[in-house]
Amino acid sequence: MKANQEIISLDDAVTLAGLFKERTHRTPDHIAYRYYDPEQQVWKNSTWSEMRTETARWQAAFLQEGLKPGDRVGIMMPNRREWVMFDQAALGLGLVSVPLFYNDRGGNVAYIAEAAAIKLLVIQGPEQWQNLAPVRDELPTVDRIISLDSLDGMEHDDRICHLEQWLPDTAGEYQVVDNLDPHGLCSIVYTSGTTGHPKGVMLSHHNILSNTYEALQTTTIEDDDILLSFLPLSHMLERTGGYYLPLMAGITVAYARSIQELAEDLQIIRPTFLISVPRIYERIYAKIQEGLEGKSPLVRHLFNLAVNVGWTRFEWQQGRGNWSPSLLLWPLLNKLVASKVTEKLGGRLRTAISGGAPLPPEVARTFLALGVPVLQGYGLTETSPVLAVNRVEDNVPESVGRPLPGTELSIAENGELLARGNAVMLGFWNNPQETERVIDKDGWLHTGDVAKIDASGHVYITGRIKDIIVLANGEKVSPADMEIAIAMDALIEQVMIIGEGRPFLSALIVLESEQWKSLAEGLDLDPDNADSLQDHRVMDHVHRRINDQLREFPGYAQVRKIRLLEEAWSVENGYLTPTLKTKRKLIIEHCEPLISDLYSGH
């Protein structure tokens, strides 16, 4: 970690609002945020001084609404500097911020707004209002709705006003209310809810601040560091890692324009820091593999050689392998192969965090071999969120790393991972029974994940207690491991293994659109006709490729039947969480007739 005045200590910050105040006074002229202006079609910068001035305007507007410490305020917008202004204005006044996924469904927003008694809601614009309009009568506690974008086309509601009308022209200094309790509630973060209604996780300033500081102890910060932010700030991984951590360390944050433009933004911003979920790395990996399919045998051989030599080099650098004469080839292989991949990611990455779900070992191995410093980590919303992470100098990619300093991890008798430390939540909002179930009398938080910890302290997540499938014959299967293996095939976009209480395993499959088009045309089928998905030649082909991916699994962990689905699972249709996890229960309920058909007559 960079040991200089840039990093703000816990004692100097005390609260998250204190952290912002200290940063804006310590380095007022440094670039805080870089963002794209679509009207002028240019990238712009905001200094910390400008952020402080603008955030004070937000505070003045909050006060005009008569909001008082403890009141809940919600935000529903994509990542942008106004998200930070909202959050820091609220935190400084002792308000409780409630982040919502920027494209969440209206029913979910209404549930959260009523459960948390949100009084004021900030949205991006017409797109969010379109989601909310059908449920606007179900927002009884919301007195004011602020829109950043134009109000054009938005159905009239007395509560709505435009941001520039709401903000005063000028305001005083950014303020932090007297006696702001660092251990008091500062945010309610609703879990993504892979099953049932989401639960409101109550986090304090100290929870998040200590987690941010402990996470900083695991990495090295440089003066020119810049982080490209694209995961939703409504999720704690991005909020802590992509917002509070840069704030504490003095790192510039650039906001990506969209996931669709991410590849271009990587080239423009050339980040040194990146935080992502595995799906992004998997997509890049799949594109690489897809590109290799059309290349000559020599090119494919050169790529595989680069990966093998690069992996030998990585293991040698980690102190786990011996030096090999093949390493003499690395400068040439780096120039011909590896540098082409690293340049696609901007060419300057020093830290690429992967979290939120397991990273397939083959994907991690390929990126690490080619010089992309992927570090897998692990955490929960309930722990602010980071519990463990690999370090650059101690990176075991099959693991999620070692615990953060100050964090205790333990394994219960049933194999469940337990966590204890400063970052563990205050509890669930208005749900003391669930709080008592999850946090035991000794302060251990029960994560729900099955894990093991080796002698060196590295943590390996092996499954979810609830997600373990028990077949009719008593055999237990971790669907996550199988799904990761199957998804390594470029033809498979999404997969979910099913079979609880059944005599065998089956799979629900969504095919990758371009690969499916190519396969269908090769079989003289219409890819746009749903019936083509059920053609026996297609089914046999897909089934064979799935079992090829599962050849190293035990005999009982094989897929006997499959069903190819027309519609992909997405955040928009409600089958994925904002961090792209499948909502297993919801998908199974929706596909119940198809599943019953798979098992009829065995």
C-alpha positions as a printed NumPy array, in Angstrom:
array([[  0.   ,   0.   ,   0.   ],
       [  1.237,   3.49 ,  -0.803],
       [  2.399,   4.969,   2.502],
       [  1.895,   8.686,   1.974],
       [ -0.528,  11.475,   2.717],
       [ -2.93 ,  10.455,  -0.073],
       [ -4.486,   7.596,   1.949],
       [ -6.868,   8.761,   4.647],
       [ -6.758,   6.846,   7.936],
       [ -9.765,   5.637,   9.907],
       [ -8.935,   8.095,  12.664],
       [ -8.914,  11.013,  10.242],
       [-12.155,   9.96 ,   8.554],
       [-14.256,   8.583,  11.473],
       [-17.363,   8.478,   9.214],
       [-17.955,   8.179,   5.483],
       [-18.976,  11.836,   5.421],
       [-15.779,  12.667,   7.281],
       [-13.863,  10.716,   4.638],
       [-15.376,  12.841,   1.862],
       [-14.738,  16.079,   3.739],
       [-11.111,  15.139,   4.419],
       [-10.498,  14.081,   0.808],
       [-11.944,  17.259,  -0.677],
       [ -9.784,  19.407,   1.627],
       [ -6.623,  17.325,   1.312],
       [ -6.462,  17.094,  -2.496],
       [ -8.979,  19.668,  -3.8  ],
       [ -7.42 ,  20.029,  -7.25 ],
       [ -6.96 ,  16.328,  -8.007],
       [ -9.261,  14.734, -10.579],
       [-11.949,  12.839,  -8.683],
       [-14.155,  11.646, -11.542],
       [-14.011,  11.336, -15.311],
       [-17.284,  11.068, -17.193],
       [-18.658,  11.275, -20.717],
       [-20.838,  14.197, -21.793],
       [-23.145,  12.794, -24.527],
       [-24.306,  16.235, -25.676],
       [-20.806,  17.564, -26.325],
       [-19.466,  14.051, -27.04 ],
       [-16.357,  14.584, -24.912],
       [-14.906,  13.155, -21.718],
       [-14.841,  15.639, -18.831],
       [-13.201,  15.787, -15.409],
       [-14.419,  16.83 , -11.961],
       [-12.001,  17.813,  -9.205],
       [-12.61 ,  17.1  ,  -5.54 ],
       [-13.181,  20.801,  -4.955],
       [-15.947,  20.831,  -7.571],
       [-17.482,  17.722,  -6.022],
       [-17.563,  19.401,  -2.596],
       [-19.276,  22.505,  -3.992],
       [-21.908,  20.518,  -5.898],
       [-22.574,  18.174,  -2.982],
       [-23.249,  21.167,  -0.731],
       [-26.016,  22.2  ,  -3.169],
       [-27.562,  18.748,  -2.768],
       [-27.439,  19.138,   0.996],
       [-29.208,  22.498,   0.836],
       [-31.933,  20.929,  -1.328],
       [-32.356,  18.029,   1.106],
       [-32.799,  20.496,   3.944],
       [-35.42 ,  22.442,   1.95 ],
       [-37.439,  19.214,   1.876],
       [-37.447,  19.178,   5.667],
       [-35.521,  15.919,   5.866],
       [-34.052,  15.044,   9.251],
       [-31.308,  12.648,  10.457],
       [-32.5  ,   9.065,  10.186],
       [-34.87 ,   9.705,   7.272],
       [-34.419,   7.324,   4.331],
       [-33.689,   8.609,   0.834],
       [-33.416,   6.442,  -2.279],
       [-31.375,   6.616,  -5.469],
       [-32.143,   4.812,  -8.723],
       [-29.649,   5.761, -11.414],
       [-26.644,   4.39 , -13.308],
       [-23.098,   5.076, -12.138],
       [-22.226,   8.755, -12.411],
       [-20.768,  11.5  , -10.221],
       [-24.278,  12.639,  -9.164],
       [-24.609,   9.265,  -7.416],
       [-21.691,  10.287,  -5.192],
       [-23.141,  13.775,  -4.653],
       [-26.446,  12.289,  -3.525],
       [-24.794,   9.751,  -1.238],
       [-22.35 ,  12.131,   0.406],
       [-24.962,  14.86 ,   0.827],
       [-27.22 ,  12.359,   2.584],
       [-24.447,  10.875,   4.739],
       [-23.25 ,  14.293,   5.916],
       [-26.76 ,  15.204,   7.065],
       [-27.253,  11.909,   8.909],
       [-29.793,  10.64 ,   6.362],
       [-29.904,   6.958,   5.466],
       [-29.213,   6.236,   1.791],
       [-31.078,   3.377,   0.122],
       [-29.569,   2.434,  -3.273],
       [-31.784,   0.782,  -5.891],
       [-30.689,  -0.918,  -9.107],
       [-31.051,   1.717, -11.837],
       [-33.201,  -0.512, -14.06 ],
       [-35.11 ,  -2.419, -11.391],
       [-38.689,  -3.483, -11.92 ],
       [-41.387,  -1.236, -10.513],
       [-42.802,  -3.858,  -8.166],
       [-39.43 ,  -4.429,  -6.514],
       [-38.83 ,  -0.682,  -6.134],
       [-42.288,  -0.232,  -4.619],
       [-41.617,  -3.031,  -2.136],
       [-38.295,  -1.505,  -1.052],
       [-39.651,   2.055,  -0.94 ],
       [-42.501,   1.035,   1.353],
       [-40.412,  -1.332,   3.488],
       [-37.742,   1.32 ,   4.108],
       [-40.253,   4.206,   4.2  ],
       [-38.253,   6.178,   1.62 ],
       [-39.213,   9.859,   1.665],
       [-37.305,  11.107,  -1.362],
       [-36.252,   9.252,  -4.506],
       [-33.738,  10.358,  -7.147],
       [-34.052,   8.757, -10.592],
       [-32.17 ,   9.101, -13.857],
       [-35.141,  10.017, -16.028],
       [-37.962,   8.708, -18.238],
       [-36.63 ,   5.142, -18.37 ],
       [-36.824,   4.782, -14.593],
       [-40.169,   6.574, -14.447],
       [-41.549,   4.162, -17.035],
       [-40.76 ,   1.341, -14.589],
       [-42.28 ,   3.231, -11.682],
       [-45.4  ,   4.699, -13.338],
       [-47.532,   1.526, -12.995],
       [-46.794,   1.372,  -9.25 ],
       [-46.673,   5.063,  -8.378],
       [-49.721,   4.66 ,  -6.122],
       [-47.687,   2.073,  -4.205],
       [-45.122,   4.696,  -3.15 ],
       [-47.101,   6.319,  -0.308],
       [-44.066,   7.378,   1.748],
       [-42.277,   9.078,  -1.178],
       [-42.965,  12.816,  -1.015],
       [-40.523,  13.915,  -3.713],
       [-39.095,  12.357,  -6.9  ],
       [-36.111,  14.072,  -8.532],
       [-35.222,  13.389, -12.187],
       [-31.771,  14.203, -13.566],
       [-32.847,  14.026, -17.202],
       [-35.626,  15.787, -19.033],
       [-39.203,  15.368, -17.816],
       [-40.439,  15.135, -21.421],
       [-42.833,  12.275, -21.924],
       [-43.137,  11.572, -18.194],
       [-46.68 ,  11.233, -16.927],
       [-47.553,  14.09 , -14.579],
       [-47.087,  13.559, -10.86 ],
       [-47.031,  16.444,  -8.369],
       [-44.042,  14.882,  -6.629],
       [-41.724,  15.028,  -9.664],
       [-39.329,  17.865, -10.381],
       [-36.161,  18.297, -12.449],
       [-32.813,  18.291, -10.659],
       [-31.818,  21.803, -11.753],
       [-35.143,  23.187, -10.509],
       [-34.669,  21.402,  -7.204],
       [-31.048,  22.405,  -6.525],
       [-30.391,  25.93 ,  -5.247],
       [-28.012,  28.037,  -7.367],
       [-25.535,  28.342,  -4.525],
       [-25.018,  26.83 ,  -1.116],
       [-22.663,  27.087,   1.813],
       [-19.915,  24.646,   2.73 ],
       [-20.382,  20.884,   2.77 ],
       [-21.411,  19.981,   6.293],
       [-21.257,  17.001,   8.574],
       [-23.86 ,  17.132,  11.358],
       [-22.616,  17.253,  14.937],
       [-22.208,  13.97 ,  16.807],
       [-22.628,  11.804,  13.701],
       [-22.334,   8.295,  15.142],
       [-19.784,   6.18 ,  13.216],
       [-21.551,   3.053,  14.495],
       [-24.988,   4.356,  13.536],
       [-27.049,   3.307,  10.525],
       [-25.946,   5.049,   7.321],
       [-27.351,   2.842,   4.553],
       [-29.905,   0.119,   3.956],
       [-28.816,  -2.096,   1.068],
       [-31.387,  -4.55 ,  -0.187],
       [-29.96 ,  -7.913,  -1.187],
       [-30.533,  -8.967,  -4.762],
       [-32.935, -11.65 ,  -3.604],
       [-32.256, -14.857,  -5.553],
       [-35.211, -16.233,  -3.605],
       [-38.234, -14.351,  -2.251],
       [-38.318, -10.675,  -1.293],
       [-35.008,  -8.882,  -0.785],
       [-33.892,  -8.18 ,   2.772],
       [-32.631,  -4.767,   3.896],
       [-29.043,  -5.018,   5.14 ],
       [-28.283,  -2.297,   7.695],
       [-24.738,  -0.958,   7.458],
       [-23.   ,   1.631,   9.589],
       [-20.322,   4.152,   8.671],
       [-17.812,   2.052,  10.602],
       [-18.864,  -1.175,   8.844],
       [-18.1  ,   0.25 ,   5.403],
       [-15.184,   2.461,   6.401],
       [-13.293,  -0.332,   8.165],
       [-13.924,  -2.731,   5.263],
       [-12.586,  -0.131,   2.83 ],
       [ -9.46 ,   0.431,   4.919],
       [ -8.82 ,  -3.291,   5.405],
       [ -9.237,  -3.918,   1.666],
       [ -6.644,  -1.213,   0.971],
       [ -4.116,  -3.123,   3.079],
       [ -4.159,  -5.94 ,   0.506],
       [ -3.054,  -3.913,  -2.505],
       [ -0.541,  -1.337,  -3.702],
       [ -1.678,   2.128,  -4.742],
       [  0.195,   4.227,  -7.311],
       [ -0.031,   7.949,  -8.055],
       [ -1.444,   7.41 , -11.55 ],
       [ -4.108,   4.853, -10.612],
       [ -7.471,   5.147, -12.346],
       [-10.438,   2.826, -11.887],
       [-13.046,   2.189, -14.583],
       [-16.426,   1.83 , -12.877],
       [-19.199,  -0.136, -14.578],
       [-20.754,  -2.537, -12.043],
       [-23.874,  -0.952, -10.491],
       [-23.149,   1.276,  -7.485],
       [-26.319,  -0.131,  -5.923],
       [-24.252,  -3.28 ,  -5.274],
       [-21.797,  -3.2  ,  -2.359],
       [-18.881,  -4.666,  -4.33 ],
       [-18.762,  -1.613,  -6.608],
       [-19.821,   0.819,  -3.903],
       [-17.011,  -0.123,  -1.532],
       [-14.379,  -1.104,  -4.098],
       [-15.216,   1.38 ,  -6.843],
       [-16.307,   4.403,  -4.784],
       [-15.256,   4.479,  -1.124],
       [-11.867,   2.817,  -1.702],
       [-10.828,   5.323,  -4.405],
       [-12.131,   8.085,  -2.147],
       [ -9.92 ,   6.876,   0.708],
       [ -6.867,   6.319,  -1.514],
       [ -7.172,   9.319,  -3.816],
       [ -7.746,   7.245,  -6.969],
       [ -9.488,   8.793,  -9.975],
       [-12.69 ,   7.011, -11.039],
       [-13.898,   6.997, -14.646],
       [-17.5  ,   6.033, -15.313],
       [-18.   ,   3.707, -18.277],
       [-20.687,   4.795, -20.718],
       [-22.357,   1.383, -20.836],
       [-21.576,  -2.337, -20.877],
       [-22.038,  -2.256, -24.652],
       [-19.294,   0.403, -24.96 ],
       [-17.046,  -1.146, -22.316],
       [-14.504,  -2.486, -24.812],
       [-14.056,   0.999, -26.297],
       [-13.955,   2.671, -22.873],
       [-11.177,   0.31 , -21.773],
       [ -9.117,   1.564, -24.712],
       [ -9.869,   5.228, -23.969],
       [ -9.49 ,   5.25 , -20.175],
       [ -6.712,   2.627, -19.959],
       [ -7.52 ,   1.79 , -16.313],
       [ -5.045,   0.431, -13.805],
       [ -7.877,  -0.86 , -11.566],
       [-10.911,  -2.884, -12.607],
       [-13.67 ,  -4.518, -10.572],
       [-15.916,  -6.998, -12.34 ],
       [-18.117, -10.018, -11.977],
       [-16.902, -13.254, -13.628],
       [-19.395, -12.968, -16.482],
       [-17.433, -10.083, -18.037],
       [-14.17 , -12.075, -17.954],
       [-16.04 , -15.12 , -19.285],
       [-17.379, -13.127, -22.234],
       [-13.92 , -11.84 , -23.125],
       [-12.558, -15.388, -22.842],
       [-15.37 , -16.733, -25.064],
       [-14.613, -14.052, -27.689],
       [-10.957, -15.068, -27.674],
       [-11.865, -18.746, -28.107],
       [-14.399, -17.911, -30.798],
       [-11.755, -15.904, -32.68 ],
       [ -9.293, -18.767, -32.488],
       [-11.743, -21.18 , -34.122],
       [-11.323, -19.422, -37.457],
       [ -7.549, -19.177, -37.256],
       [ -4.918, -21.517, -38.683],
       [ -3.517, -24.422, -36.648],
       [ -0.255, -22.459, -36.312],
       [ -2.008, -19.468, -34.716],
       [ -3.921, -21.73 , -32.329],
       [ -0.716, -23.543, -31.41 ],
       [  1.028, -20.213, -30.767],
       [ -1.807, -19.075, -28.503],
       [ -1.79 , -22.32 , -26.492],
       [  1.989, -22.131, -26.215],
       [  1.732, -18.569, -24.883],
       [ -0.806, -19.715, -22.266],
       [  1.317, -22.692, -21.182],
       [  4.574, -20.717, -20.98 ],
       [  2.771, -17.775, -19.374],
       [  1.307, -20.064, -16.726],
       [  4.736, -21.536, -15.996],
       [  6.02 , -17.973, -15.652],
       [  3.136, -17.021, -13.325],
       [  3.69 , -20.028, -11.063],
       [  7.439, -19.308, -10.978],
       [  6.81 , -15.659, -10.038],
       [  4.429, -16.811,  -7.295],
       [  7.147, -19.052,  -5.854],
       [  5.166, -22.216,  -6.546],
       [  7.043, -23.457,  -9.606],
       [ 10.567, -23.84 , -10.933],
       [ 12.232, -21.756, -13.595],
       [ 12.041, -23.408, -17.011],
       [ 14.038, -22.824, -20.197],
       [ 10.676, -22.317, -21.952],
       [ 10.503, -18.944, -20.183],
       [ 13.135, -17.691, -22.594],
       [ 10.344, -17.697, -25.177],
       [  8.169, -15.331, -23.124],
       [  9.373, -11.98 , -24.594],
       [  8.491, -13.207, -28.077],
       [  5.207, -14.836, -27.008],
       [  4.291, -11.717, -25.072],
       [  4.829,  -9.565, -28.145],
       [  2.989, -11.886, -30.542],
       [  0.12 , -13.054, -28.306],
       [ -0.203, -11.847, -24.694],
       [  0.207,  -8.119, -25.371],
       [ -2.674,  -8.278, -27.872],
       [ -4.983,  -9.379, -25.043],
       [ -3.683,  -6.961, -22.4  ],
       [ -3.937,  -4.06 , -24.858],
       [ -7.627,  -4.83 , -25.372],
       [ -8.013,  -4.105, -21.647],
       [ -6.119,  -0.839, -21.943],
       [ -2.612,  -2.19 , -21.469],
       [ -2.073,  -0.793, -17.951],
       [ -4.059,  -3.087, -15.641],
       [ -2.29 ,  -3.729, -12.336],
       [ -5.314,  -5.034, -10.441],
       [ -8.378,  -6.764, -11.898],
       [-10.749,  -7.893,  -9.161],
       [-13.329, -10.62 ,  -9.787],
       [-16.124, -11.098,  -7.27 ],
       [-19.826, -11.78 ,  -6.839],
       [-19.659, -15.37 ,  -8.158],
       [-17.04 , -18.077,  -8.803],
       [-14.523, -17.397, -11.564],
       [-14.003, -20.499, -13.759],
       [-10.441, -21.813, -13.184],
       [ -9.696, -22.061, -16.91 ],
       [-10.683, -18.416, -17.433],
       [ -8.512, -17.306, -14.504],
       [ -5.591, -19.443, -15.712],
       [ -5.756, -18.005, -19.238],
       [ -5.866, -14.375, -18.149],
       [ -3.122, -14.797, -15.549],
       [ -0.928, -16.627, -18.057],
       [ -1.33 , -13.791, -20.546],
       [ -0.417, -11.149, -17.975],
       [ -3.822,  -9.903, -16.819],
       [ -3.591,  -9.683, -12.987],
       [ -6.982, -11.207, -12.097],
       [ -7.557, -11.489,  -8.348],
       [-10.566, -13.44 ,  -7.155],
       [-12.236, -12.253,  -3.967],
       [-15.297, -13.063,  -1.881],
       [-17.808, -11.235,   0.231],
       [-21.435, -10.528,   1.056],
       [-23.639,  -7.463,   1.219],
       [-23.956,  -8.33 ,   4.915],
       [-20.189,  -7.822,   5.368],
       [-19.835,  -4.465,   3.589],
       [-18.886,  -6.612,   1.483],
       [-15.298,  -7.956,   1.256],
       [-14.237, -10.895,   3.446],
       [-11.308, -12.344,   1.505],
       [ -9.235, -11.563,  -1.57 ],
       [ -6.132, -12.813,  -3.325],
       [ -3.047, -10.622,  -3.341],
       [ -0.891,  -9.926,  -6.411],
       [  2.112, -11.542,  -4.736],
       [  0.066, -14.429,  -3.265],
       [ -2.532, -15.341,  -5.869],
       [ -4.083, -18.8  ,  -5.77 ],
       [ -6.728, -18.45 ,  -8.495],
       [ -8.728, -21.528,  -7.45 ],
       [ -9.301, -19.823,  -4.087],
       [-10.918, -16.514,  -3.118],
       [ -7.744, -15.547,  -1.279],
       [ -6.986, -14.98 ,   2.366],
       [ -9.168, -13.044,   4.845],
       [ -8.784,  -9.287,   5.079],
       [ -6.731,  -8.112,   8.049],
       [ -9.112,  -7.75 ,  10.979],
       [-11.566, -10.298,   9.569],
       [-12.016, -13.719,  11.193],
       [-13.21 , -16.685,   9.154],
       [-14.09 , -20.118,  10.492],
       [-15.735, -23.333,   9.27 ],
       [-18.789, -24.679,  11.134],
       [-19.392, -28.388,  11.689],
       [-21.715, -28.528,   8.666],
       [-19.015, -26.957,   6.461],
       [-20.57 , -23.485,   6.441],
       [-18.251, -20.479,   6.342],
       [-18.615, -18.154,   9.33 ],
       [-17.351, -14.558,   9.471],
       [-16.709, -12.088,  12.256],
       [-15.264,  -8.574,  12.241],
       [-15.869,  -4.833,  11.991],
       [-17.589,  -5.11 ,   8.62 ],
       [-20.426,  -7.417,   9.756],
       [-23.772,  -5.633,   9.38 ],
       [-25.894,  -4.197,  12.165],
       [-28.687,  -6.568,  11.13 ],
       [-31.677,  -6.748,   8.794],
       [-34.047,  -3.776,   8.643],
       [-37.216,  -4.478,  10.665],
       [-36.403,  -8.198,  10.746],
       [-34.899,  -9.147,  14.119],
       [-35.803, -12.834,  13.709],
       [-33.757, -13.151,  10.523],
       [-30.929, -11.178,  12.123],
       [-30.804, -13.628,  15.042],
       [-30.832, -16.558,  12.631],
       [-27.879, -15.235,  10.626],
       [-25.715, -13.713,  13.401],
       [-25.224, -16.046,  16.362],
       [-24.683, -15.098,  20.006],
       [-20.899, -15.097,  19.538],
       [-21.069, -12.571,  16.696],
       [-20.413, -15.048,  13.882],
       [-22.263, -14.292,  10.666],
       [-23.452, -17.458,   8.912],
       [-22.681, -16.901,   5.225],
       [-24.701, -19.786,   3.774],
       [-21.673, -20.813,   1.713],
       [-19.872, -24.132,   2.046],
       [-16.107, -23.626,   2.199],
       [-12.741, -24.94 ,   3.27 ],
       [ -9.657, -23.089,   4.486],
       [ -6.21 , -24.545,   3.793],
       [ -3.103, -24.381,   5.978],
       [ -1.939, -21.155,   4.315],
       [ -5.24 , -19.448,   5.095],
       [ -6.616, -19.477,   1.552],
       [-10.38 , -19.871,   1.376],
       [-12.114, -22.128,  -1.148],
       [-15.861, -21.738,  -1.705],
       [-17.297, -25.124,  -2.666],
       [-21.027, -24.392,  -2.868],
       [-24.155, -22.947,  -1.294],
       [-25.848, -24.865,   1.514],
       [-29.273, -24.143,  -0.004],
       [-28.195, -24.771,  -3.595],
       [-26.808, -28.269,  -3.074],
       [-28.931, -30.677,  -5.128],
       [-29.749, -33.968,  -3.453],
       [-30.776, -36.588,  -6.017],
       [-33.352, -39.264,  -5.312],
       [-30.542, -41.756,  -4.65 ],
       [-29.02 , -39.485,  -1.982],
       [-26.055, -38.286,  -4.057],
       [-25.23 , -34.617,  -3.503],
       [-24.259, -32.312,  -6.364],
       [-23.067, -28.692,  -6.425],
       [-24.846, -27.208,  -9.461],
       [-22.522, -24.177,  -9.515],
       [-19.471, -26.293, -10.356],
       [-21.29 , -28.022, -13.208],
       [-22.721, -24.772, -14.544],
       [-19.286, -23.157, -14.603],
       [-17.884, -26.107, -16.55 ],
       [-20.741, -26.156, -19.074],
       [-20.647, -22.387, -19.625],
       [-17.036, -22.681, -20.76 ],
       [-18.406, -23.874, -24.115],
       [-18.838, -20.858, -26.41 ],
       [-22.185, -22.258, -27.61 ],
       [-23.69 , -22.01 , -24.105],
       [-24.73 , -18.532, -22.983],
       [-26.594, -19.56 , -19.812],
       [-27.222, -22.825, -17.996],
       [-29.032, -24.008, -14.89 ],
       [-28.756, -27.547, -13.511],
       [-31.892, -29.026, -11.923],
       [-32.713, -32.329, -10.263],
       [-33.575, -31.853,  -6.588],
       [-35.219, -35.091,  -5.438],
       [-35.18 , -36.417,  -8.993],
       [-33.587, -39.623, -10.309],
       [-31.139, -37.736, -12.561],
       [-29.881, -34.271, -13.488],
       [-31.252, -32.12 , -16.294],
       [-30.288, -28.711, -17.611],
       [-32.096, -25.6  , -18.824],
       [-29.974, -24.022, -21.55 ],
       [-29.842, -20.661, -23.338],
       [-27.624, -20.678, -26.434],
       [-25.3  , -17.844, -27.436],
       [-27.1  , -16.025, -30.27 ],
       [-24.322, -15.881, -32.883],
       [-23.197, -19.447, -32.213],
       [-26.806, -20.641, -32.407],
       [-27.326, -18.86 , -35.721],
       [-24.244, -20.558, -37.175],
       [-25.283, -23.995, -35.857],
       [-28.861, -23.653, -37.143],
       [-27.816, -22.526, -40.613],
       [-25.343, -25.425, -40.795],
       [-28.254, -27.797, -40.201],
       [-30.487, -25.932, -42.69 ],
       [-32.747, -24.689, -39.886],
       [-34.305, -21.271, -39.295],
       [-32.63 , -19.837, -36.158],
       [-35.598, -17.495, -35.603],
       [-38.083, -20.347, -35.489],
       [-38.567, -21.602, -31.919],
       [-39.231, -25.121, -33.199],
       [-35.639, -25.289, -34.501],
       [-34.399, -25.401, -30.898],
       [-36.202, -28.705, -30.383],
       [-34.847, -30.361, -33.542],
       [-33.328, -33.702, -32.5  ],
       [-30.055, -32.906, -34.311],
       [-29.685, -29.683, -32.338],
       [-30.552, -31.401, -29.073],
       [-28.074, -34.208, -29.706],
       [-25.325, -31.747, -30.666],
       [-25.819, -29.575, -27.577],
       [-26.174, -32.579, -25.29 ],
       [-22.919, -34.041, -26.581],
       [-21.056, -30.756, -26.03 ],
       [-22.435, -30.455, -22.504],
       [-21.266, -33.909, -21.549],
       [-17.855, -33.173, -23.072],
       [-17.554, -30.325, -20.583],
       [-18.591, -32.653, -17.726],
       [-16.301, -35.567, -18.557],
       [-14.237, -35.086, -15.387],
       [-17.285, -35.086, -13.106],
       [-18.541, -38.261, -11.335],
       [-21.013, -40.504, -13.122],
       [-23.983, -39.296, -11.083],
       [-23.067, -35.666, -11.94 ],
       [-23.963, -36.017, -15.62 ],
       [-26.81 , -34.35 , -17.47 ],
       [-29.323, -36.859, -18.84 ],
       [-31.827, -34.458, -20.419],
       [-31.813, -30.849, -21.596],
       [-34.275, -28.155, -22.588],
       [-33.248, -25.279, -24.859],
       [-34.992, -22.002, -24.011],
       [-35.925, -19.191, -26.401],
       [-35.574, -16.282, -23.967],
       [-32.327, -15.433, -22.192],
       [-32.428, -14.687, -18.48 ],
       [-31.778, -11.008, -17.809],
       [-32.028,  -8.375, -15.119],
       [-34.811,  -6.733, -17.125],
       [-37.073,  -9.801, -17.173],
       [-36.367, -10.48 , -13.523],
       [-34.457, -13.766, -13.811],
       [-31.011, -12.342, -13.008],
       [-29.903, -10.226, -10.079],
       [-28.085,  -6.929, -10.843],
       [-24.805,  -8.845, -10.42 ],
       [-25.954, -11.407, -13.012],
       [-26.703, -14.288, -10.636],
       [-29.546, -16.566, -11.7  ],
       [-32.673, -16.506,  -9.576],
       [-32.951, -20.272,  -9.373],
       [-36.256, -20.461,  -7.52 ],
       [-37.997, -18.034,  -9.876],
       [-36.69 , -19.774, -13.011],
       [-37.723, -23.206, -11.723],
       [-41.221, -21.907, -10.922],
       [-41.531, -20.317, -14.368],
       [-40.263, -23.438, -16.162],
       [-42.189, -25.957, -14.049],
       [-44.232, -27.351, -16.993],
       [-41.047, -27.847, -19.041],
       [-39.287, -29.482, -16.094],
       [-42.204, -31.821, -15.439],
       [-42.073, -32.83 , -19.096],
       [-38.346, -33.629, -18.786],
       [-39.038, -36.089, -15.975],
       [-42.331, -37.567, -17.188],
       [-41.876, -41.297, -17.621],
       [-38.149, -40.826, -16.812]])
